[in-house]
Amino acid sequence: MKNTLEQLEQVLASELNVHEEFLVSARQFNKAIREQDLDAIDRERAVHDATVCRIEKLEVERMSYCRVLAQSLGIKRDPVKLGMLLEKIPPQWRDRLSMLQEALKKTISELSKISTSNRILLEEGLRVVHATCSFVRQSAGSRYAPYGKHGRPVDGPVFQTMINKTA
């Protein structure tokens, strides 16, 4: 059991580190959106994708160690939560693991806040793009009619423009 507790502690510490890296990246992403730095946005998006994969792997590991511990402690409930295990493990391990769990919860909470901010900024940007495209389409009249509404093709005559040379 001691070996499994040590491995669980290592996984929780790794999860905390990865979430802290993710939080730094999310802040950089927020800054890049505000500054309209497309290269930085793309770079941070790639970091986000890789980090999410790492988090998923660590979560699977954590859940596996929690199941092993639950079996050794006689807990038959599924899914096994870390909180259930903390009640049954020795006090020295309870303190160590609960400190990691609390730090992880705090980091995830901060990450959730900045991610919400990023989502709002991106949604507002998309609204501006949509409004701009609508305005251009309306002000151009029938000149851009072949492009239709929301990117769907429109039945009708095909016009040759500088962009659309389909004639």
Backbone as ProteinMPNN parsed JSONL, in Angstrom:
{"seq_chain_A": "MKNTLEQLEQVLASELNVHEEFLVSARQFNKAIREQDLDAIDRERAVHDATVCRIEKLEVERMSYCRVLAQSLGIKRDPVKLGMLLEKIPPQWRDRLSMLQEALKKTISELSKISTSNRILLEEGLRVVHATCSFVRQSAGSRYAPYGKHGRPVDGPVFQTMINKTA", "coords_chain_A": {"N_chain_A": [[0.821, -1.196, 0.0], [1.991, 1.191, 0.709], [3.729, 1.728, -1.397], [1.904, 2.19, -3.473], [0.644, 4.459, -2.486], [2.791, 6.236, -2.569], [3.2, 6.349, -5.331], [0.742, 7.444, -6.114], [0.979, 9.926, -4.891], [3.105, 10.99, -6.396], [1.864, 11.15, -8.918], [-0.197, 12.984, -8.376], [1.38, 15.221, -7.747], [2.616, 15.602, -10.214], [0.342, 16.154, -11.768], [-0.404, 18.573, -10.598], [1.804, 20.173, -11.319], [1.567, 20.145, -14.147], [-0.935, 21.35, -14.466], [-0.331, 23.864, -13.439], [1.495, 24.744, -15.373], [-0.284, 24.812, -17.491], [-1.964, 26.839, -16.639], [-0.248, 29.058, -16.773], [0.147, 29.085, -19.531], [-2.505, 29.55, -20.348], [-2.874, 32.117, -19.408], [-1.009, 33.454, -21.003], [-2.212, 32.998, -23.444], [-4.548, 34.484, -23.113], [-3.444, 37.041, -22.972], [-2.338, 37.177, -25.542], [-4.652, 37.111, -27.107], [-5.856, 39.516, -26.37], [-3.941, 41.302, -27.293], [-4.023, 40.766, -29.93], [-2.241, 39.018, -31.201], [-1.551, 36.878, -33.474], [0.351, 34.839, -33.996], [1.262, 34.163, -31.441], [-1.151, 33.303, -30.348], [-1.63, 30.998, -31.864], [0.601, 29.5, -31.122], [0.162, 29.151, -28.34], [-2.219, 27.751, -28.438], [-1.376, 25.313, -29.472], [0.225, 24.49, -27.344], [-1.776, 24.235, -25.417], [-3.256, 22.061, -26.469], [-1.382, 19.954, -26.304], [-0.95, 19.933, -23.561], [-3.458, 19.277, -22.51], [-3.649, 16.624, -23.344], [-1.59, 15.487, -21.792], [-2.643, 15.918, -19.239], [-4.94, 14.318, -19.317], [-3.783, 11.738, -19.466], [-2.478, 11.63, -16.993], [-4.684, 11.791, -15.287], [-5.947, 9.349, -15.797], [-4.001, 7.62, -14.79], [-4.012, 8.427, -12.075], [-6.632, 7.716, -11.342], [-6.461, 4.978, -11.645], [-4.571, 4.26, -9.642], [-6.058, 5.084, -7.443], [-8.187, 3.258, -7.547], [-6.823, 0.865, -7.025], [-5.939, 1.388, -4.423], [-8.416, 1.679, -3.17], [-9.436, -0.908, -3.353], [-7.585, -2.248, -1.728], [-8.207, -1.075, 0.675], [-10.731, -1.89, 1.115], [-12.884, -0.543, 0.02], [-15.73, -0.448, -1.85], [-17.11, 1.131, -3.549], [-17.929, 2.738, -6.63], [-17.605, 5.351, -8.951], [-14.288, 5.713, -7.641], [-13.37, 8.178, -5.43], [-10.887, 10.576, -4.57], [-11.254, 11.837, -2.157], [-12.721, 9.964, -0.648], [-10.784, 8.065, -0.208], [-8.935, 9.477, 1.286], [-10.09, 9.595, 3.795], [-9.636, 7.084, 4.812], [-6.926, 6.392, 4.741], [-3.604, 6.292, 6.288], [-2.8, 8.909, 8.672], [-0.426, 10.525, 8.164], [-0.073, 10.258, 5.415], [-2.521, 11.174, 4.589], [-2.427, 13.924, 5.172], [-0.34, 14.779, 3.467], [-1.313, 14.087, 0.882], [-3.768, 15.43, 0.856], [-2.953, 18.083, 0.931], [-1.75, 18.341, -1.596], [-4.016, 17.821, -3.149], [-5.682, 20.01, -2.49], [-4.127, 22.161, -3.422], [-4.151, 21.534, -6.121], [-6.903, 21.771, -6.681], [-7.213, 24.525, -6.256], [-5.571, 25.6, -8.273], [-6.889, 24.605, -10.529], [-9.289, 25.959, -10.269], [-8.481, 28.633, -10.695], [-7.574, 28.334, -13.301], [-9.954, 27.703, -14.559], [-11.295, 30.153, -14.359], [-9.684, 31.894, -15.955], [-9.872, 30.569, -18.366], [-12.567, 30.86, -18.929], [-12.636, 33.604, -19.32], [-11.012, 33.73, -21.612], [-12.621, 32.308, -23.422], [-14.829, 34.04, -23.605], [-13.608, 36.299, -24.738], [-12.827, 35.226, -27.224], [-15.345, 34.547, -28.291], [-16.482, 37.094, -28.513], [-14.758, 38.194, -30.402], [-15.374, 36.565, -32.604], [-18.021, 37.376, -32.996], [-17.625, 40.003, -33.837], [-16.254, 39.554, -36.239], [-18.254, 38.186, -37.655], [-20.236, 40.196, -37.751], [-18.883, 42.115, -39.244], [-18.519, 40.767, -41.682], [-21.206, 40.443, -42.395], [-21.947, 43.11, -42.705], [-20.31, 43.865, -44.869], [-21.308, 42.16, -46.823], [-23.952, 43.098, -46.99], [-23.562, 45.787, -47.723], [-22.394, 45.507, -50.179], [-24.358, 44.638, -51.754], [-25.867, 42.815, -54.352], [-23.574, 41.969, -55.446], [-21.865, 40.149, -54.142], [-23.465, 37.959, -53.922], [-23.229, 35.199, -54.807], [-21.826, 34.012, -52.737], [-23.508, 33.583, -50.659], [-25.471, 33.028, -47.634], [-23.926, 32.536, -44.579], [-21.866, 30.985, -45.713], [-22.974, 29.016, -47.318], [-23.694, 27.742, -50.558], [-25.524, 29.603, -53.013], [-28.297, 29.23, -55.088], [-28.404, 30.415, -58.358], [-27.414, 32.992, -60.703], [-23.979, 32.88, -61.73], [-21.351, 34.937, -60.912], [-18.469, 36.571, -62.15], [-15.807, 37.531, -60.323], [-13.043, 39.257, -58.853], [-12.224, 37.598, -56.831], [-13.798, 35.275, -57.072], [-13.55, 33.328, -59.612], [-15.276, 31.739, -61.348], [-16.642, 31.67, -63.733]], "CA_chain_A": [[0.0, 0.0, 0.0], [2.875, 2.354, 0.784], [4.216, 1.964, -2.753], [0.8, 2.777, -4.237], [0.474, 5.832, -1.974], [3.893, 7.041, -3.114], [2.924, 6.566, -6.753], [-0.378, 8.384, -6.173], [1.526, 11.247, -4.55], [3.86, 11.45, -7.565], [0.916, 11.502, -9.971], [-0.838, 14.239, -7.972], [2.373, 16.289, -7.899], [2.752, 15.822, -11.661], [-0.882, 16.83, -12.206], [-0.316, 19.955, -10.14], [2.782, 20.865, -12.171], [1.019, 20.307, -15.492], [-1.997, 22.355, -14.381], [0.313, 25.17, -13.271], [1.987, 25.101, -16.709], [-1.476, 25.118, -18.275], [-2.427, 28.15, -16.179], [0.662, 30.048, -17.369], [-0.172, 29.125, -20.958], [-3.825, 30.181, -20.502], [-2.663, 33.572, -19.222], [-0.344, 33.93, -22.214], [-3.243, 32.952, -24.48], [-5.402, 35.638, -22.855], [-2.667, 38.226, -23.365], [-2.217, 37.159, -27.001], [-5.953, 37.49, -27.668], [-6.041, 40.954, -26.134], [-2.994, 42.04, -28.142], [-4.282, 40.315, -31.288], [-1.003, 38.42, -31.684], [-1.972, 35.591, -34.038], [1.403, 33.829, -33.832], [1.233, 33.724, -30.037], [-2.396, 32.55, -30.166], [-1.416, 29.671, -32.445], [1.595, 28.817, -30.293], [-0.465, 28.759, -27.078], [-3.208, 26.725, -28.767], [-0.634, 24.052, -29.577], [0.597, 24.132, -25.969], [-3.006, 23.772, -24.778], [-3.578, 20.722, -26.967], [-0.428, 19.001, -25.729], [-1.149, 19.887, -22.113], [-4.689, 18.527, -22.247], [-3.305, 15.197, -23.496], [-0.815, 15.097, -20.612], [-3.562, 15.889, -18.093], [-5.789, 13.126, -19.45], [-2.988, 10.556, -19.11], [-2.264, 11.648, -15.545], [-5.967, 11.477, -14.639], [-6.141, 7.9, -15.911], [-3.072, 7.02, -13.821], [-4.516, 8.715, -10.726], [-7.819, 6.898, -11.106], [-6.019, 3.594, -11.506], [-4.0, 4.109, -8.294], [-7.16, 5.206, -6.484], [-8.913, 1.974, -7.553], [-5.992, -0.12, -6.326], [-6.001, 1.716, -2.998], [-9.772, 1.394, -2.691], [-9.54, -2.358, -3.177], [-6.799, -2.657, -0.563], [-8.858, -0.54, 1.88], [-12.058, -2.48, 1.22], [-13.911, 0.368, -0.494], [-16.308, -1.085, -3.03], [-17.863, 2.144, -4.29], [-17.33, 3.133, -7.909], [-16.187, 5.619, -9.09], [-13.549, 6.003, -6.421], [-12.936, 9.573, -5.317], [-9.732, 10.733, -3.694], [-11.772, 12.197, -0.835], [-13.079, 8.73, 0.064], [-9.543, 7.407, 0.206], [-8.273, 10.279, 2.317], [-10.682, 9.272, 5.093], [-9.238, 5.746, 5.262], [-5.483, 6.162, 4.724], [-2.912, 6.77, 7.487], [-2.797, 10.376, 8.813], [0.71, 11.201, 7.524], [-0.363, 10.284, 3.983], [-3.713, 12.008, 4.414], [-1.988, 15.325, 5.154], [0.449, 15.024, 2.253], [-2.161, 14.007, -0.31], [-4.8, 16.47, 0.886], [-2.304, 19.352, 0.547], [-1.648, 18.318, -3.056], [-5.362, 17.917, -3.701], [-6.155, 21.392, -2.324], [-3.366, 22.999, -4.351], [-4.661, 21.21, -7.455], [-8.227, 22.392, -6.79], [-7.02, 25.981, -6.363], [-5.032, 25.865, -9.605], [-7.964, 24.337, -11.493], [-10.247, 27.057, -10.138], [-7.892, 29.782, -11.407], [-7.567, 27.956, -14.715], [-11.34, 27.817, -15.017], [-11.609, 31.585, -14.504], [-8.986, 32.471, -17.109], [-10.426, 29.918, -19.558], [-13.848, 31.524, -19.183], [-12.29, 34.899, -19.909], [-10.543, 33.473, -22.982], [-13.776, 31.941, -24.234], [-15.614, 35.257, -23.848], [-12.86, 37.118, -25.7], [-12.922, 34.589, -28.54], [-16.718, 34.69, -28.778], [-16.656, 38.492, -28.926], [-14.028, 38.332, -31.659], [-16.17, 35.929, -33.658], [-19.184, 38.24, -33.27], [-17.14, 41.143, -34.627], [-15.987, 39.043, -37.59], [-19.551, 37.906, -38.281], [-20.882, 41.487, -38.027], [-18.141, 42.743, -40.345], [-18.873, 40.054, -42.92], [-22.593, 40.792, -42.717], [-21.948, 44.487, -43.187], [-19.708, 43.868, -46.209], [-22.249, 41.499, -47.716], [-25.099, 43.991, -47.186], [-23.175, 47.013, -48.435], [-22.015, 45.171, -51.548], [-25.572, 44.302, -52.495], [-25.898, 41.504, -55.003], [-22.245, 41.695, -56.009], [-21.296, 38.948, -53.511], [-24.564, 37.017, -53.726], [-22.864, 33.787, -54.937], [-21.247, 33.462, -51.509], [-24.649, 33.176, -49.85], [-25.532, 33.283, -46.206], [-23.165, 31.6, -43.743], [-20.977, 30.13, -46.487], [-23.673, 28.028, -48.138], [-23.88, 28.214, -51.931], [-26.848, 30.073, -53.354], [-28.657, 28.967, -56.473], [-28.59, 31.643, -59.114], [-26.363, 33.234, -61.686], [-22.617, 32.92, -61.235], [-20.675, 36.152, -61.33], [-17.022, 36.49, -62.11], [-15.204, 38.636, -59.587], [-11.606, 39.088, -58.658], [-12.046, 36.485, -55.912], [-14.527, 34.107, -57.545], [-13.419, 33.238, -61.085], [-15.911, 30.474, -61.721], [-17.3, 31.759, -65.036]], "C_chain_A": [[0.865, 1.259, 0.0], [3.376, 2.726, -0.615], [3.137, 2.646, -3.604], [0.545, 4.209, -3.787], [1.573, 6.752, -2.505], [3.658, 7.352, -4.594], [1.772, 7.547, -6.943], [0.104, 9.801, -5.865], [2.314, 11.825, -5.729], [2.933, 11.895, -8.694], [0.221, 12.817, -9.633], [0.118, 15.421, -8.113], [2.581, 16.617, -9.378], [1.537, 16.55, -12.212], [-0.855, 18.302, -11.82], [0.646, 20.753, -11.013], [2.229, 21.132, -13.566], [-0.089, 21.358, -15.49], [-1.419, 23.761, -14.186], [0.898, 25.657, -14.6], [0.828, 25.527, -17.607], [-2.019, 26.503, -17.914], [-1.554, 29.265, -16.756], [0.346, 30.208, -18.854], [-1.516, 29.815, -21.202], [-3.717, 31.691, -20.323], [-1.984, 34.173, -20.446], [-1.328, 33.979, -23.382], [-4.162, 34.166, -24.348], [-4.713, 36.922, -23.302], [-2.574, 38.313, -24.893], [-3.534, 37.559, -27.668], [-6.151, 38.991, -27.538], [-5.141, 41.8, -27.038], [-3.138, 41.69, -29.619], [-3.02, 39.776, -31.964], [-1.311, 37.003, -32.179], [-0.924, 34.492, -33.88], [1.397, 33.275, -32.408], [-0.027, 32.907, -29.756], [-2.209, 31.131, -30.688], [-0.438, 28.85, -31.605], [0.952, 28.307, -28.992], [-1.553, 27.703, -27.298], [-2.536, 25.364, -28.855], [-0.201, 23.561, -28.193], [-0.618, 23.586, -25.227], [-3.33, 22.339, -25.19], [-2.666, 19.667, -26.335], [-0.654, 18.836, -24.224], [-2.406, 19.101, -21.75], [-4.43, 17.028, -22.367], [-2.535, 14.695, -22.276], [-1.716, 14.976, -19.38], [-4.433, 14.645, -18.142], [-5.035, 11.863, -19.05], [-2.775, 10.478, -17.603], [-3.552, 11.325, -14.788], [-6.244, 9.975, -14.673], [-5.249, 7.183, -14.901], [-3.587, 7.196, -12.401], [-5.71, 7.832, -10.397], [-7.445, 5.429, -10.912], [-5.425, 3.35, -10.112], [-5.084, 4.216, -7.227], [-7.965, 3.907, -6.41], [-8.137, 0.903, -6.79], [-6.047, 0.123, -4.821], [-7.378, 1.389, -2.414], [-9.952, -0.097, -2.451], [-8.784, -2.809, -1.933], [-7.414, -2.153, 0.751], [-10.277, -1.067, 2.056], [-13.195, -1.56, 0.789], [-14.429, -0.226, -1.797], [-17.072, -0.104, -3.909], [-17.136, 2.534, -5.572], [-18.141, 4.281, -8.48], [-15.555, 6.005, -7.748], [-13.082, 7.456, -6.475], [-11.776, 9.636, -4.325], [-10.179, 11.069, -2.276], [-12.152, 10.983, 0.001], [-11.827, 8.046, 0.599], [-8.868, 8.155, 1.344], [-8.817, 9.982, 3.711], [-10.115, 7.982, 5.674], [-7.726, 5.522, 5.345], [-4.839, 6.71, 6.0], [-2.773, 8.298, 7.494], [-1.631, 11.085, 8.114], [0.5, 11.302, 6.013], [-1.559, 11.175, 3.693], [-3.311, 13.477, 4.305], [-1.251, 15.657, 3.854], [-0.429, 15.062, 1.008], [-3.234, 15.095, -0.316], [-4.211, 17.835, 0.555], [-2.162, 19.439, -0.972], [-3.015, 18.486, -3.705], [-5.89, 19.353, -3.611], [-5.431, 22.343, -3.274], [-3.854, 22.782, -5.783], [-6.029, 21.846, -7.677], [-8.106, 23.906, -6.984], [-6.527, 26.351, -7.764], [-6.102, 25.652, -10.675], [-9.006, 25.448, -11.449], [-9.744, 28.307, -10.874], [-7.897, 29.532, -12.909], [-8.959, 28.087, -15.314], [-11.717, 29.284, -15.256], [-10.958, 32.175, -15.747], [-9.499, 31.851, -18.405], [-11.778, 30.516, -19.928], [-13.606, 32.884, -19.824], [-11.839, 34.734, -21.354], [-11.701, 33.131, -23.908], [-14.619, 33.167, -24.579], [-14.92, 36.146, -24.872], [-12.955, 36.536, -27.112], [-14.325, 34.718, -29.128], [-16.987, 36.113, -29.258], [-15.929, 38.757, -30.246], [-14.788, 37.732, -32.824], [-17.409, 36.753, -33.999], [-18.781, 39.426, -34.129], [-16.887, 40.705, -36.069], [-17.304, 38.804, -38.325], [-20.255, 39.217, -38.649], [-20.199, 42.188, -39.193], [-18.487, 42.086, -41.67], [-20.299, 40.376, -43.347], [-22.674, 42.191, -43.297], [-21.395, 44.561, -44.614], [-20.683, 43.262, -47.206], [-23.448, 42.412, -48.016], [-24.726, 45.215, -48.01], [-22.797, 46.731, -49.885], [-23.229, 44.825, -52.396], [-25.471, 42.929, -53.11], [-24.54, 41.11, -55.574], [-21.621, 40.406, -55.446], [-22.365, 37.892, -53.245], [-24.153, 35.552, -53.884], [-22.281, 33.179, -53.668], [-22.312, 33.085, -50.499], [-24.532, 33.524, -48.387], [-24.803, 32.165, -45.458], [-22.381, 30.587, -44.565], [-21.66, 29.083, -47.326], [-23.844, 28.579, -49.548], [-25.338, 28.595, -52.179], [-27.111, 29.74, -54.814], [-28.888, 30.3, -57.174], [-27.446, 31.847, -60.069], [-24.988, 33.33, -61.022], [-21.945, 34.162, -61.805], [-19.173, 35.926, -61.269], [-16.522, 37.744, -61.416], [-13.721, 38.342, -59.457], [-11.32, 37.865, -57.755], [-12.633, 35.204, -56.498], [-14.475, 34.05, -59.072], [-13.99, 31.911, -61.541], [-16.533, 30.499, -63.102], [-16.375, 31.307, -66.138]], "O_chain_A": [[0.52, 2.263, -0.624], [3.437, 3.904, -0.966], [3.431, 3.569, -4.364], [0.262, 5.078, -4.611], [1.314, 7.905, -2.849], [3.887, 8.473, -5.049], [1.82, 8.392, -7.837], [-0.319, 10.76, -6.511], [2.202, 13.014, -6.027], [3.19, 12.905, -9.349], [0.065, 13.674, -10.502], [-0.286, 16.499, -8.549], [2.707, 17.786, -9.745], [1.675, 17.46, -13.029], [-1.232, 19.169, -12.607], [0.342, 21.88, -11.404], [2.404, 22.225, -14.105], [-0.172, 22.17, -16.412], [-1.96, 24.734, -14.71], [0.81, 26.843, -14.92], [0.942, 26.477, -18.381], [-2.478, 27.243, -18.784], [-2.068, 30.3, -17.181], [0.285, 31.325, -19.369], [-1.654, 30.581, -22.156], [-4.395, 32.452, -21.012], [-2.336, 35.27, -20.88], [-1.281, 34.892, -24.206], [-4.512, 34.799, -25.344], [-5.329, 37.782, -23.932], [-2.713, 39.393, -25.467], [-3.531, 38.264, -28.676], [-6.565, 39.656, -28.488], [-5.533, 42.877, -27.49], [-2.447, 42.259, -30.463], [-2.764, 40.042, -33.139], [-1.33, 36.052, -31.398], [-1.275, 33.334, -33.652], [1.513, 32.067, -32.202], [0.021, 31.93, -29.009], [-2.589, 30.169, -30.021], [-0.632, 27.65, -31.406], [1.175, 27.163, -28.595], [-1.778, 26.856, -26.433], [-3.074, 24.371, -28.363], [-0.253, 22.365, -27.906], [-0.515, 22.6, -24.497], [-3.645, 21.503, -24.343], [-3.132, 18.619, -25.887], [-0.557, 17.731, -23.689], [-2.405, 18.341, -20.782], [-4.945, 16.247, -21.567], [-2.8, 13.599, -21.782], [-1.571, 14.051, -18.581], [-4.641, 13.989, -17.122], [-5.591, 11.005, -18.364], [-2.876, 9.407, -17.006], [-3.51, 10.655, -13.756], [-6.719, 9.403, -13.693], [-5.689, 6.247, -14.234], [-3.604, 6.249, -11.615], [-5.793, 7.268, -9.306], [-8.053, 4.729, -10.103], [-5.741, 2.346, -9.473], [-5.032, 3.513, -6.217], [-8.38, 3.499, -5.325], [-8.709, 0.137, -6.014], [-6.183, -0.816, -4.038], [-7.483, 0.884, -1.296], [-10.554, -0.501, -1.457], [-9.271, -3.647, -1.174], [-7.175, -2.73, 1.812], [-10.95, -0.732, 3.03], [-14.347, -1.784, 1.159], [-13.664, -0.475, -2.729], [-17.63, -0.506, -4.93], [-15.91, 2.646, -5.607], [-19.366, 4.158, -8.481], [-16.211, 6.547, -6.858], [-12.473, 7.892, -7.452], [-11.7, 8.856, -3.376], [-9.557, 10.636, -1.306], [-11.936, 10.966, 1.212], [-11.815, 7.518, 1.711], [-8.299, 7.548, 2.252], [-8.093, 10.102, 4.699], [-10.11, 7.799, 6.892], [-7.288, 4.551, 5.962], [-5.455, 7.502, 6.714], [-2.644, 8.911, 6.434], [-1.832, 12.149, 7.528], [0.852, 12.31, 5.401], [-1.602, 11.852, 2.666], [-3.807, 14.193, 3.434], [-1.507, 16.685, 3.226], [-0.303, 15.963, 0.178], [-3.573, 15.625, -1.375], [-4.894, 18.668, -0.042], [-2.423, 20.486, -1.565], [-3.156, 19.208, -4.692], [-6.485, 19.851, -4.567], [-6.051, 23.229, -3.862], [-3.959, 23.73, -6.561], [-6.288, 22.4, -8.745], [-8.826, 24.49, -7.794], [-7.016, 27.307, -8.366], [-6.203, 26.436, -11.618], [-9.545, 25.834, -12.487], [-10.505, 28.956, -11.591], [-8.196, 30.434, -13.692], [-9.113, 28.535, -16.451], [-12.38, 29.608, -16.242], [-11.614, 32.882, -16.512], [-9.556, 32.525, -19.432], [-12.095, 30.661, -21.108], [-14.301, 33.265, -20.766], [-12.237, 35.51, -22.224], [-11.759, 33.606, -25.042], [-15.071, 33.314, -25.715], [-15.566, 36.685, -25.771], [-13.143, 37.273, -28.08], [-14.48, 34.969, -30.323], [-17.64, 36.317, -30.281], [-16.443, 39.471, -31.107], [-14.843, 38.316, -33.906], [-17.806, 36.822, -35.163], [-19.508, 39.812, -35.044], [-17.262, 41.406, -37.009], [-17.446, 39.18, -39.489], [-20.81, 39.334, -39.742], [-20.865, 42.787, -40.036], [-18.722, 42.77, -42.666], [-20.566, 40.56, -44.534], [-23.39, 42.426, -44.27], [-21.959, 45.249, -45.466], [-20.865, 43.789, -48.303], [-23.903, 42.488, -49.157], [-25.48, 45.633, -48.888], [-22.872, 47.623, -50.73], [-23.132, 44.73, -53.62], [-25.035, 41.981, -52.457], [-24.391, 40.02, -56.126], [-20.944, 39.669, -56.162], [-22.162, 37.013, -52.406], [-24.679, 34.71, -53.157], [-22.244, 31.956, -53.534], [-22.033, 32.332, -49.566], [-23.612, 34.223, -47.963], [-25.054, 30.983, -45.696], [-22.246, 29.437, -44.149], [-20.977, 28.312, -48.001], [-24.113, 29.768, -49.714], [-26.259, 27.99, -51.628], [-26.252, 29.944, -55.672], [-29.509, 31.203, -56.614], [-26.598, 30.969, -60.228], [-24.863, 33.803, -59.893], [-21.968, 34.406, -63.012], [-18.679, 35.175, -60.429], [-16.776, 38.865, -61.857], [-13.229, 37.305, -59.901], [-10.299, 37.195, -57.909], [-12.003, 34.149, -56.417], [-15.295, 34.679, -59.74], [-13.269, 31.06, -62.061], [-16.921, 29.448, -63.611], [-16.759, 31.314, -67.307]]}, "name": "protein", "num_of_chains": 1, "seq": "MKNTLEQLEQVLASELNVHEEFLVSARQFNKAIREQDLDAIDRERAVHDATVCRIEKLEVERMSYCRVLAQSLGIKRDPVKLGMLLEKIPPQWRDRLSMLQEALKKTISELSKISTSNRILLEEGLRVVHATCSFVRQSAGSRYAPYGKHGRPVDGPVFQTMINKTA"}
